[in-house]
Amino acid sequence: TGTATPPALTPADGSFLEGTAKVAAVPSTAGDSVTRLAVDDKSLDATRTVGVSKLSFDVGSNSVEARYHSYVLVNGAYRSDIGDFVNERATMEIPNEHLLKGENTVEIVVGAIDSSCGSNYDDYVLSDVGLELLGEVADGEDNPYTLSFGDGSCGTNTTLLKRATLTFFVQSDPQGTTGLSADLDTTTLANGEHDITATTAAGVTVEHTVTVNNAPAGAPRVEPTDGTLVAGVKPVFASLPATGTAGVESLTVDEKEPPSKATLGNGAAKLSFDVGADSIDDRYDDFLLVNGKRIDLGGSYANQRVTVAIPARYLAPGDNTIKVVTGDYRESCGNGRDDFTMGNVELTLDGAKVTGQDVKPSYEMGDGTCGSSRTALREAELRYTVDAPAVHVIETLGSGDATLGFNVATNSIEARYQNHVLVNGQKVVLDGDFVSTRVNLPIPNEYLVTGWNTIDFVAGTFPTSCGNNRDDFAISNITLTPAAGTAAPQMLKSSYSIGDGNCGDNVNPLTEIDVQFLVDAPARGLRADVDTAELKDGRHTIAATSASGEVATRVLITDNSAPRVAKSVPADGEKITASVVLDVKLEDASGVVSGPDVKLDGQPIELGTQVGPGLKAGRHTLEVSGADGLGNTAVREVVFESAGIPDAPAEVSPASGSTDVSGSVTLSAKVAEPDGGEVTATFSAAEILTPNQAYQGTSASVPATLKVEGERKVKAEGLEPADGRTLAAPSGQDVVYQRFDVQVKGHVDAPVLRWEGVADPERLVSLRVWNTESEAWDLLTSARGAADGETVLTSVVDARYIDRQRVHVMVTGEDPFADDIDAGGSTGFDDPASYDFSIAHFTDTQYLSEGAVEQETAEERAVWESAYAGIVNWIKDNKDQRKISYVAHTGDIIENNIRKPADEAMQRQVVGEMEVSSKQQKVLDDAGIPNGVIAGNHDNQSGTENGPEAIYNRYYGPERYRTGSQGWQHAEYGGPWREGDNQNHYDLFSAGGLDFVVVGVSYGVTREEAEWADSVFKKFPNRNGILLSHDYLVPSTNPDGRGAGFSAPDGSMLYKTVVEKNPNVFLILAGHEHGVGTNVKPKVGQVGKGVVELLADYQFYTVSADRLGLTEIGGYNPDDQLQFGASFLRLLQFDVDRSEMSVDTYSPLLDEFGATEYDPLHRYDGREDTMVLPVDLTTRTTTFQTDSLALYNATKTIGRSTVASGQVASVTWDRLKPDTAYAWFVTARSAGGGVTASAPSVFVTKDAQGRPGKWDSGSPMYRWFTR
């Protein structure tokens, strides 16, 4: 039985409350209901609640749009509309009162809207629909995994669903575990802190501390609410009801005038100028920018004086800039600017002195006829100095609702675009769908001011296939109705068209408009645009006082600081004396949303990189950047010092193992450090300490405890340096480790820990020591295995790591399964001697089959068929040399069976294409090459033509492969998923000493078909699994082809039902989507296996007609581009011992490697064509061997010598006993304190008669130093 967890309690800890607040506790553990809600230990009169369950599903790249009003209907009674979702897992809450114990139905119903072609249904694909209750996932096993809804483009696809009913069986009572809810009247509590608690039947209690802050009657209402976290400029409002008679007297921050940018308050200035015969034309949408704020000129003017009102709040005391900007309009000769002349320009403001700065008598504006003028101005900049009192707090209207009204035409406003209006700079979202209707949008009345008001309509954006697309709509008859008073429009047009057309094709886009209203109403509030950057980060008190003296307060929490560095290795101010592993942690009050991104001395560096080696002594800087939830970004500096870590001492003398040393000996070693400075060599008598306890094992992750569950104690043998023996770690597919305990007694210097061993270069070995203070394994250093020789990890052990005269050491080996293997720069296939076997993959040859049938002449048809023939003939001719063990075609062998043929002519075309493809694939059959072909959507009528009678099975049915496989070697045809239907089938083959199972699933995979594929992989758990899918990935949008999402309908379903559930699946090959995608996933499923996913569909790549020889026989122009990209194949070459796969892309037709240059979209840079990737074969395991682990413990200092870098340091060691072995080592320290120790050395003194001392297998230290 699990431990009960506390219920979820709201309001959240630290919340501010006023008025009536909802207090609720939702249980977190099934069977443990909430039994009590209390405030300050006084029980509340609470109501029992039954909570909600979660209905979730994956939405593909074709989005669900809220405007269609698709919905789910639960048990025929509860309806919930589906919102906007795309490429994500969506979750909807279902109240438990609508769910039952036992069977429940969830009906998904597709919505429709009126369009130019009539009633049009939304088109989308949902998959993996699940219902999760508290403590239970409802059983929905009988439901389809993938559901394709809609009607296609204007009803063209009748195979899609309009509705689907799913069933879910619930074992427990959905209403059996209950919560509590209560409405808390906070006015019955004193202002200040209070404790809210919730307790469950099991006695589990959660407590939140909240702050009550109720303003007295008659006090102003203050926004934002208590406890709001803010940055930058934040508008603060204090208001009394618009229908009242009183106003707000003052608004302060921390009892002072709010820090805000000075303006000239309410009212309006006037910009006046003369316009000549060449008019200002309204269609150009000319406008002003007043200190960066836009004002439309709003009309057509000729031979008259024009006066434009400018809200005084747009101006500031002192210098001001007004730009007059000519709009543009698409004409027959291109985009033309409005041409007009303005003169006698004047800016006036009542009560202010306005002085123009170099304002000219007149300005010739525009660009002349069709851009012919080089002297006319596209924009004119006017500068004015205004002498008037600064205003920091402005008067507003009182609280309540004003109404902004407008008509929407037939081109609708859509909620998904998040269109919005700015009311004097305050954003109000148009959060709804509106078409052919009048909209009355409520806006806070306090956003308005007495006098001039500006309202901007802004077209929002929504991501589409052509980028961020603006909403397109037209509005007219705009009105503003304050809660009290009147509003008169100023220079208002009858209608406005807004947007950017279809994917930005509007020749005269207008993405926002601004309109002005003159409001006549009394002021009942105040507004201050508080510049929170002028305040310290933290809590601040806003106070608003009414004319009658009542005060309301609010707490504002400011955060204008970017994330700070909470912890770093190396730490700020630290002096590193040995290499460390870079690590940085950020923290911020509003949460860290990106980072850390790190640079070392100006150069980017990844977390986990070794810092120290190669750094000059002195100061170095880590520049750490990150962003918080409020958008604050900054670069934080971590300044540390490198000690200048020396090289390991070399040319040590006397040589280890010398036996003719006298009673007084000179010890020497060559020492050096990176900066070329002096090095102090400390020569010490050595005590070499090796582990007395050793343990090892495997773990799903790096162990977090000192002793690890399941570890096995092993003999601590073979761990002395140079003893010629090793201790092999376990071999496993998880983290493998060895743990050691080393006894440490008295020492005169910090011990040096040194590990030597062997690890594969594609594996990571790490040296960790138990930190007795933090009780955690500290990572001291790590490295990829050395390609040649042994890997050495060394670090000094300080006092934190000594646990009662013991040091606990752990060495871990991990498989990063990283896509970072150098593919090399050569063009061409790998040397067959370097790999064990290969697989050929090609796909989507439909255009080649189609062209071989439909082209007008036999010569042309032969060119198309030769591209297909080139692939199979090349494979046949190279099967032995290139060690080709299997060939996979992942569907769309033909083009025109995407739907049921409309007539006999199309039926003949389909048959002809099948004949061509079958003829070419037979080349592989006749050559005895194991191969598999699956059906794409163009082969099986988009997944609807199934069974033995499908045309695919007439040509690629089970009998073909039962017969053909008789000539296969080391391979066999496994069989179809159903008798007579080979669209889903599996094959077995062996190569490179390994066994494989290949499962092919055709387009439009059902749950039943996915379960069959899952069962095949489970039937052969010890075979390496390969999944062939026509539809699995969408193309990558990255230049290197990495990072591809799942395609719909099959991709995510196959991943979750087949790939995740079968640890033997290591490779997926796919087509269908036009382009390339490569994913290397290191941890898939509960077992955490590595999986490689490859999309390689070149069908849309084009080749010139001249290159194809079609200029003569086909009459094409030389530069005509024809879709012959499917002539490219991929050869996957496998190195079994290294568990690596080398990928090369080649076209036999063109005799060229690399398809990148033929992509008409120029998406990739060539790295997607030639790759070396890790593959998680059954042979892919991690292990390492420990050759030695020792603490070099200095028991006596013999002497020190300081010399220049690169020189030999020496000391004398005298009074040595005859015929005695002495161990010693030398530690090199740079002037900055960097330290590196040598390997220990040993010599033997002469005996009393001057003869060489005894040094043989009987000597106590002999096994340490003789290999």
Buried (B, 14 or more C-beta within 10 A) or exposed (E): EEEBBBBBBBBEEEBBBBEEBEBBBBBBBBBBBBBBBBBEEEEBEBEEBBBBBBBEBBBBBBBBBBBBBBBBBBBEEBEBEBEBBBBEEBEBEBBBBBBBEEEBEBBBBBBBBEEEEEEBBBBBBBBBBBBBBBBBEBBBEEBBBBBBBBBEEEBEBEBBBEEBEBBBBBEBBBBBBBBBBBEBEBEEBEBEEBEBBBBBBBEBBBEBEBBBBBBEEBBBBBBBEBBBBBBEBBBBBBBBBBEBEBBBBBBBBBEEEBBBEBBBBBBBBBBBBBBBEBBBBBEBBBBBBBBEBBBBBBBBBEEEEBEBBBBBBBBBBEEBEBBBBBBBBEEEEEBBBBBBBBBEBBBEBEEBEBEEEEBEEBBBBBBBEEBEBEEBBEBBBBEBEBEBEEBBBBBBBBBBEBBBEBBBBEBBBBBBBBBBBBBBBBEBEBEEBBBEEEBEBEBBBBBBBBBBBBBBBBBBBBEEEEEEBBBBBBBBEBBBBBBBBEBEBBBBBEEBBBBBBEEEEBEBBBBBBBBBBBBEBBBBBBBBBBBBEEBEBEEBEBBBBBBEEBBBBBBBBBBBBBBBBEEBBBEBEBBBBBBBBBBBBBEBBBEBBEBBBBBBEEEEBEEEEBBBEEBBBEEBBBBBBBBBBBEBBBEBEBEBBBBBBBBBBEEBBBEBBBBEBEEEBEBBBBBBBBBEBBBBBBBBBBBBBBBEBBBBBBBEEBBEEBEBEEBEEBEBEBBBBBBEBBBBBBEBBBBBBBBBBBBBEEBEBBBBBBBBBBBBBBBBBBBBBBBBEEEEBBBBBBBBBBEEEBBBBBBBBEEEBBBEEBBBBBBBBBBBBBBEBEBEEEEEBBEBEEBBBBBBBBBBBBBBBBBBBBBEEEEBBBBBBBBBBBBBBBBBEBBEEBBBBBBBBBBBBBBBBBBEBEEEEBBEBBBBBBBBBBBBBBBBBEBBBBBBBBBBBBBBBBBEBBEBEBBBBEBBBBEBBBEBBEEBEEBBBBBBBBEEBBBBBBBBBBBBEBBBBBBBBBBBBBBEBBBBBBEBBEEBEEBBBBBBBBBBBBBBEBBBBBEBBBBBBBBBBBBBBBBBBBBBBBBBBBBBBBBBBBBBBBEBBEBBBBBBBBBBBBBBBBBBBBBBEBBEBBEBEEEBBBBBBBBBBBBBBBBBEBBBBBBBBBBBBBEBBBBBEBBEEEBBEBBBBBBBBBBBBBBBBBBBBBBBBBBBBBBEBBBBBEBEBEBBBBBEBEEBEBBBBBBBBBBBBBBBBBBBBBBBBBBBBBBEEEEBBBBEEEBEBBBBBBE
